[in-house]
Amino acid sequence: MRLRLPAGETGRGSEAGRFSLIERDPLFELQRAAHLCGGRYEVLPRALVLAAVGWLPPVVLSALAGQTRGALVGLHTRFLLAIPVLLWAESFVDQRVRGAIDAFSERGIVRLSDLPRFRAIVDDAERRLHATRAAIVIVAIAFGLSPLGGLLGFTPRGSPAAWWTLCLSLPLFRVVLLQWVWRWVIWSIVLIRTSRLDLRLDPTHPDLAGGLGFLEHAATSFLALQVAVGAVIAGRLLAVVLRSGDVRAEQQQVIGFALLTIVVTLGPLLPFVGHLLRAKRLGKLDYGRLATRHNQEFAERWLGPPAGSPLGDPSISSLADLGTSYAVIDRLRPLPVGRHSLVALLVVCAAPALPALAAHVPLREMLTRVVKTVLL
C-alpha cells in the first residue's frame, strides 16, 4: 500500500503525497526560478555560477597578489569538489530517501492502524523541511558566521582574496552544506518517530534486517555528504603539508571526521535496534516451537514403522525449509547495514588523510613499504 495523499490536501503537483528532500525547498525553487535547475536537479549550471562568484575572484586576486600555491587549497576543494558532489547528491539521496519512506507503507511494515500516524509524521517532517523560515535561518547562519569569526579574531589581514573568501565564498559554501545538515536532521527525526510505532517486522526476511534492508541504501546515500566534508578536510591537511610538512597537529580532525561519518550514517538507524533484537528473539522462540512440533511429527511419521516411500514427499523439503528459516533468524542483524556498506563507510572515514599522506610520503617509498610489509 503506497502512502499517497490526495492532491487537494497538499496543493502539490504530480508528486503529490511523496516525500522529497529537495522538491518545494525554498532555496531550490529560487534556483529553479533563476533557470539554474532546468529538468531535474541539473548540477552544472549551479556549480558554474557558484564557482564564478565564490571561487574565480579569489583565485584571480591571489594570482595578482602572488600568493603561495597552498593558500587557496581549501577554496579549491570547496568549490571544485565539495559543492559539485553536494549538488549531484540531491537526486541520488532524494530517490533513496523517498523510496525508503514509501517502503514503510508499501511493505506493510507500518501496520494499517498506524498509517494515519505515519502519514502525520511524514507531513510534519516535510513542512519543517521546506519551511521558508528554515531557509532564512540557514542563510542567516551561513553569512553570520563570517562577522562572528571577525569578533573572535579570525578576520584575514590585508588580502583582498581573503576578504572575498570570508565575506562571500565561505557563506555560499555554508549555505549548500547547511541545507544538507538540515535535510539529514529531518531524515533522522522521521526515522526516530517512525521507530516508535508498532512495526511489523519479518524475522525470516532474506535481507537479514527483518524487512528493513531498504534503510541501508537510504542511510549510506548520506555518505555523499561526508565525501564532500572529507574533501574539505583533505584540502586542509594537504595545505598544512605544503606549508609545514607536519600533519600530526591535524590528526584530531581526521579522527573527529571518522566519528562524525559513523554518526551521520548509522546514527539514524539506531532507533531500530530494539525492534530488530525483539524480532530476532521472538522469531527464534516462535520458529523454535514450530520446529519442535514439526520435527516430532516428522519423526513419528518417518522414523517409526515404514509409512510408504519418502521420495517426493513434501514433508522432507519442509524440514530443510524450516531449518533455513531458523538460520536466517539467527543471522538477523541488529542494524540494517551489510558488509559492503560498512566497507564503504571505512573508506570514506580514511579518505581525508590520503592526499596529505601521499604528499608527505613519495609514491615510490609508499609502494616499497607495502612490498616490504607483505614479503619481508
C-alpha positions as CSV (number, residue, x, y, z in Angstrom):
1,M,0.0,0.0,0.0
2,R,1.6,3.2,-1.2
3,L,1.3,6.2,1.1
4,R,-0.2,8.9,-1.1
5,L,-2.2,11.9,0.0
6,P,-4.9,13.5,-2.2
7,A,-3.6,16.4,-4.2
8,G,-6.3,18.6,-2.8
9,E,-4.9,18.2,0.7
10,T,-1.3,19.1,-0.1
11,G,-1.7,21.5,-3.0
12,R,1.2,19.7,-4.8
13,G,1.7,18.8,-8.4
14,S,2.4,15.4,-9.9
15,E,4.5,14.3,-6.9
16,A,1.6,14.8,-4.5
17,G,1.9,12.6,-1.4
18,R,5.5,11.7,-2.0
19,F,8.1,12.8,0.5
20,S,11.0,14.7,-1.0
21,L,14.1,16.3,0.5
22,I,14.6,18.6,-2.5
23,E,11.3,19.4,-4.2
24,R,9.5,22.5,-2.8
25,D,12.6,23.6,-0.9
26,P,12.5,27.4,-1.0
27,L,16.2,27.8,-1.9
28,F,16.0,25.1,-4.5
29,E,12.9,26.7,-6.0
30,L,14.7,30.1,-6.2
31,Q,17.5,28.4,-8.2
32,R,14.8,26.8,-10.4
33,A,13.2,30.2,-10.9
34,A,16.6,31.6,-12.0
35,H,16.7,28.8,-14.6
36,L,19.7,27.2,-12.9
37,C,17.9,23.9,-12.4
38,G,16.5,23.0,-15.8
39,G,15.0,19.5,-15.9
40,R,15.6,17.5,-12.7
41,Y,18.4,18.6,-10.4
42,E,21.0,19.6,-13.1
43,V,24.3,20.2,-11.4
44,L,26.5,22.0,-13.9
45,P,24.7,25.4,-14.2
46,R,24.6,25.9,-10.4
47,A,28.1,24.7,-9.9
48,L,29.4,27.1,-12.5
49,V,27.5,30.0,-11.1
50,L,28.8,29.3,-7.6
51,A,32.3,28.8,-8.9
52,A,32.1,32.1,-10.8
53,V,31.0,34.0,-7.7
54,G,32.9,32.2,-4.9
55,W,35.9,30.7,-6.5
56,L,37.1,32.6,-9.5
57,P,37.5,36.1,-8.0
58,P,39.7,34.9,-5.0
59,V,41.8,32.9,-7.5
60,V,42.4,35.9,-9.7
61,L,43.1,38.2,-6.7
62,S,45.5,35.7,-5.3
63,A,47.4,35.4,-8.6
64,L,47.7,39.2,-8.8
65,A,49.0,39.3,-5.3
66,G,51.5,36.5,-5.9
67,Q,50.2,34.3,-3.0
68,T,51.7,30.8,-2.4
69,R,50.2,27.7,-4.1
70,G,48.8,26.3,-0.9
71,A,46.9,29.4,0.1
72,L,43.7,28.6,-1.8
73,V,43.7,24.8,-1.5
74,G,40.7,24.9,0.8
75,L,38.8,27.1,-1.6
76,H,39.6,24.7,-4.5
77,T,38.3,21.7,-2.6
78,R,35.1,23.5,-1.5
79,F,34.1,24.8,-4.9
80,L,35.6,22.3,-7.3
81,L,35.0,19.1,-5.3
82,A,32.6,19.5,-2.4
83,I,29.9,21.7,-3.9
84,P,29.6,19.6,-7.1
85,V,29.3,16.5,-5.0
86,L,26.6,18.0,-2.8
87,L,24.6,19.2,-5.8
88,W,25.0,15.9,-7.6
89,A,23.8,14.1,-4.4
90,E,20.5,15.8,-4.4
91,S,18.8,13.5,-6.8
92,F,20.8,10.5,-5.6
93,V,19.9,10.8,-2.0
94,D,16.4,12.1,-2.6
95,Q,15.4,9.0,-4.6
96,R,16.7,6.6,-1.9
97,V,15.1,8.5,1.0
98,R,11.8,8.8,-0.9
99,G,11.9,5.1,-1.7
100,A,12.6,4.3,2.0
101,I,9.7,6.4,3.2
102,D,7.3,4.7,0.6
103,A,8.6,1.2,1.6
104,F,7.4,1.5,5.2
105,S,3.8,1.5,4.0
106,E,4.2,-0.5,0.7
107,R,5.7,-3.4,2.5
108,G,3.3,-3.4,5.4
109,I,6.0,-2.6,8.0
110,V,3.8,0.2,9.3
111,R,0.6,-1.5,10.3
112,L,-2.7,-0.4,8.8
113,S,-3.9,1.0,12.1
114,D,-0.7,3.2,12.4
115,L,-0.8,4.6,8.8
116,P,-2.6,7.8,9.9
117,R,0.2,8.4,12.5
118,F,2.9,7.6,9.9
119,R,1.3,10.0,7.4
120,A,1.3,12.7,10.1
121,I,5.0,12.1,10.8
122,V,5.9,12.4,7.1
123,D,3.7,15.5,6.6
124,D,5.1,17.2,9.6
125,A,8.7,16.5,8.6
126,E,8.1,17.9,5.1
127,R,6.5,21.0,6.4
128,R,9.5,21.6,8.7
129,L,12.0,20.8,6.0
130,H,10.6,23.2,3.4
131,A,9.5,26.0,5.7
132,T,10.6,29.4,4.5
133,R,11.9,30.3,7.9
134,A,14.2,27.3,7.9
135,A,15.8,28.6,4.7
136,I,16.1,32.1,6.2
137,V,17.8,30.7,9.3
138,I,20.2,28.7,7.1
139,V,21.2,31.8,5.1
140,A,21.5,33.9,8.2
141,I,23.8,31.4,9.9
142,A,25.9,30.9,6.8
143,F,26.6,34.7,6.4
144,G,26.5,35.4,10.1
145,L,29.4,33.1,10.9
146,S,31.8,35.4,9.0
147,P,31.4,38.5,11.2
148,L,31.4,36.2,14.2
149,G,34.8,34.9,13.1
150,G,35.9,38.5,12.9
151,L,34.8,39.1,16.5
152,L,36.7,36.1,17.6
153,G,39.9,37.2,15.9
154,F,39.8,35.1,12.7
155,T,39.5,38.1,10.3
156,P,42.0,38.0,7.5
157,R,44.5,40.8,7.3
158,G,45.2,42.9,4.2
159,S,44.5,40.3,1.5
160,P,41.6,41.1,-0.9
161,A,41.3,37.4,-1.8
162,A,41.0,36.5,1.9
163,W,38.3,39.1,2.4
164,W,36.3,37.9,-0.6
165,T,36.6,34.3,0.7
166,L,35.5,35.3,4.2
167,C,32.5,37.5,3.1
168,L,31.1,35.7,0.1
169,S,32.9,32.4,-0.8
170,L,32.6,30.7,2.6
171,P,29.0,31.8,3.2
172,L,27.9,30.4,-0.2
173,F,29.6,27.1,0.7
174,R,28.0,27.1,4.1
175,V,24.5,27.6,2.6
176,V,24.9,24.4,0.5
177,L,26.3,22.5,3.4
178,L,23.8,23.6,6.0
179,Q,21.0,22.7,3.6
180,W,22.3,19.1,3.7
181,V,22.7,19.2,7.5
182,W,19.0,20.3,7.9
183,R,17.9,17.5,5.5
184,W,19.8,14.9,7.5
185,V,18.2,16.2,10.7
186,I,14.7,15.9,9.2
187,W,15.6,12.4,7.9
188,S,16.7,11.4,11.4
189,I,13.6,12.8,13.0
190,V,11.4,10.8,10.6
191,L,13.2,7.6,11.5
192,I,13.1,8.2,15.2
193,R,9.4,8.9,15.2
194,T,8.7,6.0,12.9
195,S,10.6,3.6,15.2
196,R,8.2,4.4,18.0
197,L,5.3,2.8,16.0
198,D,4.4,-0.8,16.4
199,L,6.3,-2.0,13.4
200,R,5.6,-5.4,11.8
201,L,9.0,-7.0,11.0
202,D,9.6,-10.3,9.4
203,P,12.5,-12.2,11.2
204,T,12.9,-14.6,8.2
205,H,13.2,-11.9,5.6
206,P,16.2,-12.6,3.3
207,D,17.7,-9.1,3.8
208,L,18.7,-10.2,7.3
209,A,17.2,-7.0,8.6
210,G,13.6,-8.0,9.3
211,G,12.5,-6.4,6.0
212,L,14.2,-3.0,6.9
213,G,17.0,-3.6,4.4
214,F,15.8,-0.7,2.3
215,L,17.0,1.7,5.0
216,E,20.6,0.7,4.3
217,H,20.5,2.3,0.8
218,A,19.0,5.5,2.1
219,A,21.3,5.8,5.1
220,T,24.5,5.1,3.1
221,S,23.5,7.6,0.4
222,F,24.3,10.3,3.0
223,L,27.9,9.3,2.7
224,A,27.9,11.7,-0.2
225,L,27.6,14.5,2.4
226,Q,30.6,13.1,4.2
227,V,32.6,12.8,0.9
228,A,32.2,16.5,0.4
229,V,33.2,17.3,4.0
230,G,36.1,14.9,3.7
231,A,37.3,16.7,0.6
232,V,37.5,19.9,2.6
233,I,39.4,18.3,5.4
234,A,41.7,16.6,3.0
235,G,42.4,20.0,1.4
236,R,43.3,21.5,4.7
237,L,45.6,18.6,5.6
238,L,47.2,19.0,2.2
239,A,47.7,22.7,2.7
240,V,49.4,22.0,6.0
241,V,51.7,19.6,4.4
242,L,52.6,22.1,1.6
243,R,53.2,24.8,4.2
244,S,55.0,23.0,7.1
245,G,55.2,19.3,6.2
246,D,53.8,18.3,9.6
247,V,50.3,16.9,9.9
248,R,50.5,15.5,13.4
249,A,48.7,18.5,14.8
250,E,45.8,17.8,12.4
251,Q,45.3,14.2,13.3
252,Q,42.4,15.0,15.6
253,Q,40.4,16.4,12.6
254,V,40.7,13.0,10.8
255,I,39.6,11.1,13.9
256,G,36.8,13.6,14.6
257,F,35.7,13.3,10.9
258,A,35.6,9.5,11.2
259,L,33.4,9.6,14.2
260,L,31.1,12.2,12.6
261,T,30.8,10.0,9.5
262,I,29.8,7.0,11.6
263,V,27.2,9.0,13.5
264,V,25.7,10.6,10.3
265,T,25.5,7.2,8.5
266,L,24.5,4.8,11.3
267,G,23.0,7.2,13.9
268,P,19.5,7.5,12.3
269,L,19.3,3.6,12.2
270,L,20.0,3.1,15.9
271,P,16.3,3.5,17.0
272,F,15.5,0.3,15.1
273,V,18.0,-1.8,17.1
274,G,15.3,-2.6,19.7
275,H,12.8,-3.7,17.1
276,L,15.3,-5.9,15.3
277,L,16.6,-7.6,18.5
278,R,13.0,-8.1,19.6
279,A,12.0,-9.6,16.2
280,K,15.1,-11.9,16.4
281,R,14.2,-13.1,20.0
282,L,10.5,-13.7,19.3
283,G,11.3,-15.2,15.9
284,K,13.6,-17.8,17.4
285,L,11.0,-18.6,20.1
286,D,8.2,-18.9,17.6
287,Y,10.1,-20.8,15.0
288,G,11.7,-22.9,17.7
289,R,8.3,-24.1,18.9
290,L,7.2,-24.7,15.3
291,A,10.4,-26.7,14.6
292,T,9.9,-28.8,17.7
293,R,6.4,-29.7,16.7
294,H,7.3,-30.3,13.1
295,N,10.3,-32.5,14.0
296,Q,8.3,-34.6,16.4
297,E,5.6,-35.2,13.9
298,F,8.2,-35.9,11.2
299,A,9.9,-38.4,13.4
300,E,6.6,-40.2,14.3
301,R,5.9,-40.5,10.6
302,W,9.2,-41.5,9.1
303,L,11.4,-42.8,11.9
304,G,8.9,-45.4,13.1
305,P,7.4,-48.2,11.2
306,P,7.6,-47.8,7.4
307,A,4.9,-45.4,6.2
308,G,5.5,-45.5,2.4
309,S,8.2,-44.1,0.2
310,P,9.6,-40.7,1.2
311,L,10.5,-39.9,-2.4
312,G,8.7,-36.7,-3.4
313,D,7.0,-36.3,-0.1
314,P,6.7,-32.6,0.7
315,S,7.4,-33.1,4.4
316,I,11.0,-33.9,3.5
317,S,11.6,-30.5,1.9
318,S,9.6,-28.7,4.7
319,L,12.2,-30.0,7.2
320,A,15.0,-28.3,5.2
321,D,12.9,-25.1,4.6
322,L,12.2,-24.8,8.3
323,G,15.9,-25.1,9.1
324,T,16.8,-22.4,6.5
325,S,14.2,-20.0,8.1
326,Y,15.6,-20.6,11.6
327,A,19.2,-20.0,10.2
328,V,18.0,-16.7,8.7
329,I,16.6,-15.6,12.0
330,D,19.8,-16.5,13.8
331,R,21.8,-14.3,11.4
332,L,19.4,-11.3,11.7
333,R,21.5,-8.1,12.2
334,P,20.9,-5.6,14.9
335,L,21.4,-2.8,12.4
336,P,20.1,-2.9,8.8
337,V,23.5,-2.4,7.3
338,G,25.6,-5.0,5.4
339,R,29.3,-5.7,4.9
340,H,29.6,-3.7,1.7
341,S,28.1,-0.6,3.3
342,L,30.5,-0.9,6.3
343,V,33.5,-1.2,3.9
344,A,32.3,2.0,2.1
345,L,31.9,3.7,5.5
346,L,35.5,2.8,6.4
347,V,36.8,4.0,3.1
348,V,35.1,7.4,3.5
349,C,36.4,7.7,7.1
350,A,40.0,7.1,6.0
351,A,39.9,9.1,2.7
352,P,40.7,12.6,4.0
353,A,44.1,11.5,5.3
354,L,45.2,10.0,1.9
355,P,46.1,13.2,0.0
356,A,48.2,14.5,2.8
357,L,49.9,11.1,3.2
358,A,50.6,10.9,-0.5
359,A,52.1,14.4,-0.5
360,H,54.2,13.8,2.6
361,V,55.5,10.4,1.6
362,P,56.7,9.8,-2.0
363,L,54.8,7.2,-4.0
364,R,57.9,5.1,-4.6
365,E,58.5,5.0,-0.9
366,M,54.9,4.1,-0.2
367,L,55.0,1.2,-2.6
368,T,58.3,0.0,-1.3
369,R,56.9,-0.1,2.3
370,V,53.9,-2.1,1.1
371,V,56.1,-4.7,-0.6
372,K,58.4,-5.0,2.4
373,T,55.5,-5.4,4.7
374,V,53.9,-8.1,2.6
375,L,57.1,-10.0,1.5
376,L,59.6,-9.5,4.4
